[in-house]
C-alpha cells in the first residue's frame, strides 16, 4: 500500500514517540496494533532501535583525568579565575576603597544638614550678652560701625563651643580626621634555612571527607574570634583545610611557626610546618600555602 | 605575646551538599574544590566527546572551570548545577572546536582485522557519521546517548523547551541514519 507523504511523516513521528515512550497508554496500544499489521512501520521502528544501539555503542571511552593533571587544572582554574585575589580584595582592600567614599558621603550629608538647619543661636547669644556694652539705638550709624566687632567677638566663642559638642559635629570632625590606610599585605616567604617536614597526621579521623574547622582564639589575644574563623574557613587555600600559627615563648624571637593540614587524594592526611619571620606589630596571619612546595604567610598589620 | 590559632580537632563536622554549593557561590576555596571534584569527570567527558582529543578536552575543562568559578556567585539556582555546568562546558568545548576544527581527525581503521575489530569499525563509522551532522543535531545526540542526559536536562542545557528537544532529537536521528547509511 502506498501511503501519502503526510500520513507517512505523521506515522513516523508517532512511531518515534512510541519508541521513546512519550505516548499515552491508549495511543501506545493503537500504535502497537498498527505495527503488528504494517511491515513498513515495523521497519521504521527497527531502524530507530538500531540507530539508538549504534549511537550508544559508539560512545568513546573517556579515561579519567590523571591526578596530577587534575590538580594542575584545578590550581590553574583557581588562579586564572581570580576568585582568591577577589576574596583578598574583598577582605580588606575593598574596605580601604569603600571606607573613604562612605565617610565623604556621610560627612557631606551632615555638612549639608548643618548648613540647612535654622540657627537659633544669634538671638539667644545676643540676649545673654552684656547689655551695657551694646550701642544706643538713637544713632543708626553707630550701630553699623562701632559696636559690631564687639558683638561678633561675643558671638563667636560660645557658638564654636556649642557646635563642637553636638554629636553631628563630632561625627563630622571624626570623618574629616586623617585616616589610617591599611597597608597591602606582603607575601613573606619561608626562611630559606628552615627545613620543611612532612609528617602523617594521625589525629584526623579516617573516612572524613571534609571537615569544617572552627578557629578558637585564646582570650586576650589581639586577634578577634571572627578574624580567627575567617582565617580557618576562608583564607586557607583549597588543599589546606586547617592552619595553625604559634607565636610566643616556644618559638624563637622574631619568628612564628605555621602549620597547614590537608588531605592527599590517597586519603592520607598530611601536615607541613615551617617558621616564618614576624615582628610584634604583625599579629594576624591571613593565608597559608596554595602550592604544596612552599608555605606563604600573608601578614596584616594590627589596626586600632 | 602568644597568639595561637588552635585548630580544634574537636570541633569539626562534615558538610552537606547544600552547604558546599552555597559556599561555592561565595567563592570559598574548599567549596570550589568540592565543586571541581564533583563535576570534573562529567565536564572532561563531555569536552572529550565534543572535541575528540584529550589535550583539547583538558583545555576546554580548564576554561569551563575558570568561567564557572567566576560565574558561580551569579548562579541563581534557576536550573540545576549540573545542567548549568554542562552548558558552560558545551559552550567552551564548541568554541574550542570551532577554533581547532582542522585538527580533528578520526582514525581510519581497516575493515579486515577480524571480528574483534568489527565494533571498532562500527564505532568509527558512527562517529564519522556524527561528525557530518549539523552541530545542533550532533550536540543533542551526544547529550542524549553519550552523556545520558534526560530530555528535561537537555532542555535546560540547551535553553530550549522539552518539545523542541524531542523534535530536535527526532530530526537528528533521521539525519544520522541517512549519514550513517550513506557512509556504510
Boltz contact constraints between the chains, C-beta under 6 A:
constraints:
  - contact:
      token1: [A, 16]
      token2: [B, 170]
      max_distance: 6.0
  - contact:
      token1: [A, 51]
      token2: [B, 173]
      max_distance: 6.0
  - contact:
      token1: [A, 51]
      token2: [B, 177]
      max_distance: 6.0
  - contact:
      token1: [A, 54]
      token2: [B, 126]
      max_distance: 6.0
  - contact:
      token1: [A, 55]
      token2: [B, 145]
      max_distance: 6.0
  - contact:
      token1: [A, 56]
      token2: [B, 145]
      max_distance: 6.0
  - contact:
      token1: [A, 58]
      token2: [B, 123]
      max_distance: 6.0
  - contact:
      token1: [A, 58]
      token2: [B, 126]
      max_distance: 6.0
  - contact:
      token1: [A, 58]
      token2: [B, 127]
      max_distance: 6.0
  - contact:
      token1: [A, 59]
      token2: [B, 146]
      max_distance: 6.0
  - contact:
      token1: [A, 60]
      token2: [B, 49]
      max_distance: 6.0
  - contact:
      token1: [A, 62]
      token2: [B, 45]
      max_distance: 6.0
  - contact:
      token1: [A, 62]
      token2: [B, 48]
      max_distance: 6.0
  - contact:
      token1: [A, 64]
      token2: [B, 41]
      max_distance: 6.0
  - contact:
      token1: [A, 65]
      token2: [B, 44]
      max_distance: 6.0
  - contact:
      token1: [A, 73]
      token2: [B, 62]
      max_distance: 6.0
  - contact:
      token1: [A, 74]
      token2: [B, 36]
      max_distance: 6.0
  - contact:
      token1: [A, 76]
      token2: [B, 62]
      max_distance: 6.0
  - contact:
      token1: [A, 77]
      token2: [B, 62]
      max_distance: 6.0
  - contact:
      token1: [A, 77]
      token2: [B, 65]
      max_distance: 6.0
  - contact:
      token1: [A, 77]
      token2: [B, 66]
      max_distance: 6.0
  - contact:
      token1: [A, 80]
      token2: [B, 66]
      max_distance: 6.0
  - contact:
      token1: [A, 81]
      token2: [B, 66]
      max_distance: 6.0
  - contact:
      token1: [A, 81]
      token2: [B, 69]
      max_distance: 6.0
  - contact:
      token1: [A, 81]
      token2: [B, 70]
      max_distance: 6.0
  - contact:
      token1: [A, 83]
      token2: [B, 27]
      max_distance: 6.0
  - contact:
      token1: [A, 83]
      token2: [B, 69]
      max_distance: 6.0
  - contact:
      token1: [A, 87]
      token2: [B, 27]
      max_distance: 6.0
  - contact:
      token1: [A, 203]
      token2: [B, 9]
      max_distance: 6.0
  - contact:
      token1: [A, 210]
      token2: [B, 15]
      max_distance: 6.0
  - contact:
      token1: [A, 211]
      token2: [B, 12]
      max_distance: 6.0
  - contact:
      token1: [A, 212]
      token2: [B, 12]
      max_distance: 6.0
  - contact:
      token1: [A, 212]
      token2: [B, 13]
      max_distance: 6.0
  - contact:
      token1: [A, 213]
      token2: [B, 7]
      max_distance: 6.0
  - contact:
      token1: [A, 213]
      token2: [B, 12]
      max_distance: 6.0
  - contact:
      token1: [A, 214]
      token2: [B, 8]
      max_distance: 6.0
  - contact:
      token1: [A, 214]
      token2: [B, 11]
      max_distance: 6.0
  - contact:
      token1: [A, 215]
      token2: [B, 5]
      max_distance: 6.0
  - contact:
      token1: [A, 216]
      token2: [B, 6]
      max_distance: 6.0
  - contact:
      token1: [A, 216]
      token2: [B, 8]
      max_distance: 6.0
  - contact:
      token1: [A, 218]
      token2: [B, 4]
      max_distance: 6.0
  - contact:
      token1: [A, 221]
      token2: [B, 3]
      max_distance: 6.0
  - contact:
      token1: [A, 223]
      token2: [B, 3]
      max_distance: 6.0
  - contact:
      token1: [A, 228]
      token2: [B, 5]
      max_distance: 6.0
  - contact:
      token1: [A, 237]
      token2: [B, 29]
      max_distance: 6.0
  - contact:
      token1: [A, 238]
      token2: [B, 29]
      max_distance: 6.0
  - contact:
      token1: [A, 238]
      token2: [B, 30]
      max_distance: 6.0
  - contact:
      token1: [A, 238]
      token2: [B, 33]
      max_distance: 6.0
  - contact:
      token1: [A, 242]
      token2: [B, 7]
      max_distance: 6.0
  - contact:
      token1: [A, 244]
      token2: [B, 5]
      max_distance: 6.0
  - contact:
      token1: [A, 244]
      token2: [B, 7]
      max_distance: 6.0
  - contact:
      token1: [A, 245]
      token2: [B, 5]
      max_distance: 6.0
  - contact:
      token1: [A, 246]
      token2: [B, 4]
      max_distance: 6.0
  - contact:
      token1: [A, 247]
      token2: [B, 3]
      max_distance: 6.0
  - contact:
      token1: [A, 248]
      token2: [B, 2]
      max_distance: 6.0
